Amino acid sequence: MARQFNVPDFYRSSVISTVKEARRVTDPRKKDLSPSLIDFGPIRFRIARHFGFCYGVENAVEIAYRALDENPNKRVFLLSEMIHNPRVNGDLESRGIRFLRTTEGRQLIPFDELTPDDVVIIPAFGSTIEITQELQRYGVDTYAYNTTCPFVEKVWKRSSQIGTKDYTVVIHGKHNHEETRATFSHAEKDAHVVVLLDLFEAELLAAVITGDAEAGAFFDEFDGRHSPGFDPVTHLRRIGVVNQTTMLATETQAIADLLRRAMIRRYGAENIGEHFADTSDTLCYATNENQNATHALIRQPADLAIVVGGHNSSNTSHLVELCSQAMPTYFIQDATEILSRHVISHFDLEQKKQVEIENWLPTHEPVTVVLTAGASCPDSLLDEVVTRLIDWFPGTRSVEEALSPFAEATA
């Protein structure tokens, strides 16, 4: 049986938890990616098969609240946001936790103000080696409450393994994201490293590998995103691809396939094992599950999609991108951004800002709403969305009636 984490009850839910438990019972091997349908009559919700708190996030949440419980008379700090969800981070702040740095790395509280008696929680994204060592110089215990996701640590371990075999580590990620900064730091200990964002940048890297582009093109494109002393001629002869675990898994695989083909073109298929390391085992299961479930979700007919999560959440933004390909999609942090039946305030990924959209909810009935969330979003936030929307539709079935098919499945 999967490990059960001690997550505060206020992050749990009644509606969503009932659906998830029914799917767990009826599909224990997680083979069925089809969405669940909660039918309230005039409004219906298609719920993704996989979404919400993953293993790494539940682990981090449990450790953070345990740190508070175990240290009532000590100062408790988080290195930065534990996860990218404002509800969770806000609740931790309300209980006295203070942040040492922003997610972008800006210092909020100088480390020299810390003492050995202080508690510092390392977030789920991990930390760079340099920051960890600096905290330790001030006597801070960086191990007692380390919430680094095990799957992030798996990427670090694999990077080290291939680095010691003289492979360069290519990181698919956002170079200024906490996790990518941490992975870069850990990989750089044993290897040369370069960070690329997408397939477009991978194509340029492939051109440098095959000789179709000059080495100078590498430095123009990847300035500030490679390890010191990087020599494209030397350090792109042997490579392995790892990722920021919240990136699109399909894109990471496509990037790896593209670079592998470039290596075959340059060195021949018979020599590929000497030039390209297989790192496919580092892809995060939860990210992959959530994205595959979203693909299945948007194949079903619906009027619109609501994706719930922090605006700075990388994995959530990718779910938004997927849903947007199929239907009008609204990216909200919680139900309070659904201002009325006529106006919704959501984060526009293209404009990178909050916008208000009028007449977002169709007037016909039944309305079918796709609903999913990022890996750092509590199930309770989706319950709030469901409750807010059904209140605007007269004649809806009761929650008990709408959930009866799922309750029967677990009876």
N, C-alpha and C positions, 0 to 999 in steps of 0.2 A: 504493500500500500504506500502511496506517495506520502511524503512527510507533511504533517499538518502544522502550520505556523500559528503562533499566538498573535493574531492581528486584532486590533481593537474592534469591538462589535459595531461601532458607529461607521466603520468602513464596509461592513457587510450589508446585505440587502435582503428584502423579502421576495420581491418579484424576480430579480435577476438570479438570485441564489437558487430559487426553485427551478428555474429553467436549466441552469448549469448542472444541478444535481440530477435532474431527469436525463440530461444528455450523458452524464457520466455513467449512470446506471445502464442506459440502453445502448451506449456505444463506448464501452470501457477501453477499447483499443484506439479510439479516436480516428476511425477510418472514414466516418461519414462527415463530410465537410458542409453538408447542406444546412442552411440557416433554420432557426426555430421561428415559428409564427405565433405571436400572442395576439389573439383576435378579440378586440373589445367591441366589435360591431362597426360603428362608423369610423373608427380608426384602428389600424392594425400595425404591429411592429414586427419587422423581420430582424431577428437577432443573430449576429454572427456566431458561428460554432465556437470560435476561440477569440477571446479578448480579455482585457482587464489584467489585474495583478498577475505577474508571472512569478516563477520560483524566486528569481533574484530579487524582485521588488518585495515580495512577502518576507523574505529573509531580512532585507534591509529595514523594513518597517518594524518587524519584531525586535531587532537589535536596538533600534533607536529608542523605542518606548521602554525597553528593558534598561537601557542606559539611564533614562530618567528615573525609573523606579528604584534602581540600585544606588543612585547617587543624589538623594534628596537635598543634601547639604553642600553639594559641590557645584561649581560652574560647569555647564555642559555646552559644548560648541559643536557645530557641524562645519567641516572644512568648507563645504559649499552646499547648494541644494542637494538633499539626499537623493531625491528623484525629481523629475521634471513634472511635478503636479502641485499647483498653488494651494489646493485644499490641504494636502498632507503637510507641505512645508509650513503653511500658515498655522496649522494646529500645533506643530512642534514649536514654532516660535511663541505661540500663546502660552505654552507650558514652560517657557524660560530658555529654550535653546537659542543660541545666537550663532550667526553665520560669520565665519572668518573671511570668506572670499565670495565674490559673485561667480556665477557660472562661467563668465568670460575670463575669470582669473584676476579681477581687480581686488586688491586687498581692502577689506573693510575694517578688520581689527589686526593690528600688527602682531606678528608671532611673538615678539619680545615682551608682549604683555601677558603671555601665558606662563603658568607655573606648573611644576610637576603634579600638583594636586588637581589640576583641571582635567576634565574629560573631553576628548576630541573624537568625534565620530567621523570615520572615513566614509564618504558616500558610495552608493552602488556603482558609480562609474569608476571608482578607484582613484588613485593618486599617482602623480609622477614620483619617481625615485628621489628627485631633488627636494620636493616639498616634504616627503616623508622624512628624509634625513634632517631637514631643517627643523621640523617639529621635534624630532628626537634630540636634537642639540639643546632644546629648551626643556628637556626632561619629560616630554609628553609621551605617554604610552600609545603607540599607533596600532597596536594589535588587539587590545581588549574589546574595542567596539569598531571593528573593521567590517563594513557592510559590503565590500566589493563583491559584485556578482561573480559567482563561480564560473560563469561562461565567459566573462571578461578575463578572468585569471587563466582560463583555458587558452585564450588567444595569446596572452603573454607567454605562457609556457611553450606553445607551439612556435611562436616567433623566436624564442630563445633557442629552441631545438634546431631550427633551420639556420639561424644566425651562426651558431657554432660550426655549422657545416659549410660556411662561406656563402650562404644565400643572402641576397638583399631582400629585406622585407618591404613589400608594397602594401600600404594600408589603404583600403577603400573606406573613406570617411570624411567628415567635415573637420578640417585641420584645427579649428578653434574649439571644437567640442571637448568637454572634460575627458570623456573616455578616450578619444583619439589622442589627446595630449598625453594621457597616462600610458596608452599603448606605445606611442612613439618613444617615450622615455624608457620604458622597459625593453623595447626591441632594440633601441640604440645601444644598449649595454653590450650586445653581442653581434650586432649587424649594422650595415648601412641601411637607411630607411628613407622612403619617399611616400608622401600622402597624395592620393588623387581622389577627386570628388565623384566622377561619373565616367560613363563610356566615352564621352568626347575626349576627356583628358587621357583615358586609357589608350585611345587611338593614337594620340600624339606620342605617348610613351612607347607604343608598339612600333611607331615609325622610327623612333630613335634606336630601338633594338634592332630593327631590320636594316638600318642604315639609310632609310628613305628620308630621314631628317637629321640635320647636323646636331652635334652635342649642344651647341649654343641654344637651340630651340628648347632643350630640356630646362636650362637655367632660366630662360624667359618665362616659361609656363609654371615651373615649380619653385620659383624663388620663395624662400622662407618656409618651404615645405619638404626639405630634405636634410639629411644629417650633414654635419660639417665634413668637408673634404670629399664630398660625393663626386665621383668621376663616372659619368655615364658610360664611357667606353669600357671601363673595368667592372663597374658595379651593377651593370645590367646584363651580365653574362649568365648569372645564376640568380633566379628570383623565386619568391613564393608570395602568394596573395592572402592577406587576412583582412578582416573588416571590423569597423565599428559595429558592434552587434545590433544596433538599431537601424542600420541601413537596409535597403531592400535586398533581401537574400538573392532574389533572381538577378538583380543587377550585379551583385558581387560575383555570382557564378558566371554571368556573361562577360565580365571584365577578366576573370581568370581564364575563361575559354579564349578570349581575344588575345591575351598575352601569351598563352600557351601556343596558339597558332603562329604568333610572331616568332617565338623561339624555334618552332619546327621549321619555319621558313628560313631562319638564320642558320640553324645548326643541324637540321635534318631530323626526321621522326625517330630514327634509330638512336639518336643521342639525347632525346628529350628528357630522360631521367636525370641527366647530368646538369640540366639547365633550368628545370622547372619543378618546384616542390609541390606535391599534392597537399593542400591544406583545407580541403573541403570539409574535413571533420570539425572545423572550428566554427561553422555557421551556427548561430544560436537557434535552438529548437523553438523557443517561444516566438521569436520574431518571425520565423518561417511559418509556424502554425497560424499565427494571426494574419499574416499576409495571404497565405493560401485560403484561409477561411473567408477573407475579404473578397478574393477573386470569386469564390463560390457564391458569396452573398450578393454581389452586384450582377450576377447572371440571372437573378430572379427579378421579376418586374416590380417596380416601386416608383413612387412619386418623387421621393427625395431621400437624402441620407443625412443623418446627424452623427458626427464623430465627436466624442467627448474626450478631452485631455488638455494638458498644459500646452500653451502656444509655443513654448520652446522645447517641446518633446519631439525628438527626431522620429521615433518610431510611429508616433501618432500622425505626424505630418505626412508620412508615407501612406498611411491608410487613407488620409484625406485625398491624396493624389490619385490613389486607385479608385476611390468612389467617384471622384470628379470626372473620371473618364466615362462614367455610365449614367450619371444623373446629377441634378442640382445637389450640392453638398455644402453643409454648414458645419464649421469647425468651432465648437464652443467649449469653454472651460467647465461650465456647469449650467443648470437650468435657469439661473438668474439672467443669463444672456438671451433667453427666449423672452423678449419683452412683452409680447402680446400675440394674439392669433394673427396679427397683421404685420408685426415687425420683429425681426430677429437681429441681434448684434453678434457677428461672428468674425473670426480672424481670416482674412483673405491672404492665402499663401503667396499669390503672385504680387500683390501690392505690399505684403508684409505689414499690414496694419489692420486694426479693428474697423469694420464697416457695418452699417445698418442696411438691411435689405427689407423692403416693403413687399407685401403680398406674397410672402414666401410659402405660405401654407395653402394648398389647393382648396377650393370651395366645394368640390364634388365629394361624395362619399360612396364607398369607404376610401379614406386616405391611407396609403401604405407607406410607412416610414421605415427605412433601413436604419438600424441603430447599432453602433459598435464603439469601441474605445481603445485607447492606447494601453500599453503594458504597465503604465504607472498610474492608471485611473482606478479609483475604488468603485466597486459595483454600486455602492449607495448613490453615486452621482447619476447613474443611469436610471435608477429607481425614481429619482427626483425629476428627470426628464419625462419619463412615462407618466408620472402623476400630474405634472404640469399640463401635458398635452391632453390627456383624457378629460380633464376638468372643463375643457372648452368644447366638448362634444356631448350634447344632450343625448340621453338614451344609451350610453355605453354600458356594456356588461360590467358587473362588479369584478374586482380584482380576483376574488375567489373563483368566480365562474370562468374568467378568461384563463386562469392558471390551472383549472381542473384537469386538462389533459396531461399536464406535466406532474401534477400531484399524484394522479393515478399511476403514472409510470414508476413512481418510487414507493407506492403503497405496498 
